[in-house]
Amino acid sequence: MNEKYIDQIRANSPTLNQVTFLNHASTAPLHGRTQQAFHDYLNQWSKYDFAESKEKSQLAREEFAKLIGASKEEILFTSDVTQGTNLAVHMLDYDEKSNIVCYWNDYAGQVHSALFLNKKKKIEYRPVPDREGYIYPDDFAEKIDKNTKIVLLSHVQWITGFKSDIKEITKIAHENGAMILVDVIQSSGVLEIDVKDWDVDFLTSGVAKWLLGPNQAGFFYMKKKLIDEYDPPLPGYQGADYGSIDSPYWNVKQIEYREGIDKFQIANIGPMMYQIAYEGMKIITEYGIKKVEKRVLDLTSYLIERIQELGNYEFLSPIEDKYRAGIVNFKVENNIEIAKKLSEEKVVVSSRYGGIRISPHFYNTKEDLDKFIELFKAIKK
């Protein structure tokens, strides 16, 4: 089933039929199933009947919940990963002693949330250093104390692909009375995730990378016991119980929140995006996330070996299995120009942080990686 399924996925993808795509850490390629979901939505729109898209949106919520080991009652729709970060950060109460902890070189959406609080509310921001790109729990322990309100961290780093020990860092946070939010946009859809085992308070993700969905669709997880404890940080009619849509007057005299996590729904969601997202996630779950993870790690191991054969290149990514995910980044002179030339030859990667970042998914093959290596060698001559 494995190879047949992969062949089917590749054959049905408009993108994979045109290019060698090794750039899932950036934006997902278009697949046949997600393309069909888009056309299905347009057909519903033409008939002005959105029942299917509403149903698929709820199925997408359930599918994401399964992927992270949560219940659907703990999952909220968001527009992107950063909206989830902001939701968590701004629902908490702070005082003059409070601080917020974040890895110093995390994705901007994380770091800027900490910087914003520092600028607007004078909340102390404590950046956590790395050790040559490696991020250790001990370094978080040095920054977290009894006044830490929340810790922000990506499970997998977007530049290097470094995979952090979320369970241990969460333990340190909780021992000090702090909460933790984890960004999993670079790991959801490629690594096994279990929020119950991690014991994280909040989790945020978009679907436009490894989950093979569109931009402007994401999910936010909140531990069930916290949902009733906190109020939304911003108002939004989607999060309010305003009565029947057919009643003469909606409730505009006072705010009555909806039950459960939906009270945090501050903006109207786009069912089309979640109908597409559902089909993208099904590509992952039908193959099996455990098998996806194994295959991607095997592919990145092979890629590292091939790069090492090229000469003495410095890896920005960890090469040890325990710290790796789906990203391999190695330093290259003129990396921007080389990435552009690779793209012109229909091999799609990214130039990041002075290196070439390659990010294959489970349906990529060793032949795809060999093609990248041979073309890279030809360009470097």
Buried (B, 14 or more C-beta within 10 A) or exposed (E): EEEEBBEEBBEBBEBBEEBBBBBBBBEBBBBBBBBEBBEBBEEBEEEEEBEBBEEBBBBBBBBBBEBBBBBBBBBBBBBBBBBBBBBBBBBBEBEEEBBBBBBBBBBEBBBBBBBBBBEEEEBBBBBBEBEEBEBBBEBBBBBBBEBBBBBBBBBBBBBBBBBBBBEBBBBBBBEBEBBBBBBBBBBBBBBBBBBEEBBBBBBBBBBBBBBBBBBBBBBBBBBEEBBEEBEBBEEEEBBBEBEEEEEEEEEEEEBEBBEBBBBBBBBEBBBBBBBBBBBBBBBBBEBBBEBBBEBBBEBBBBBBEBBEEEEEBEBBBBBEEEBBBBBBBBEBEEBEEBBEBBBEBEBBBBBBBBBBBBBBBBBBBEEBBBBBBEBBEEBEE
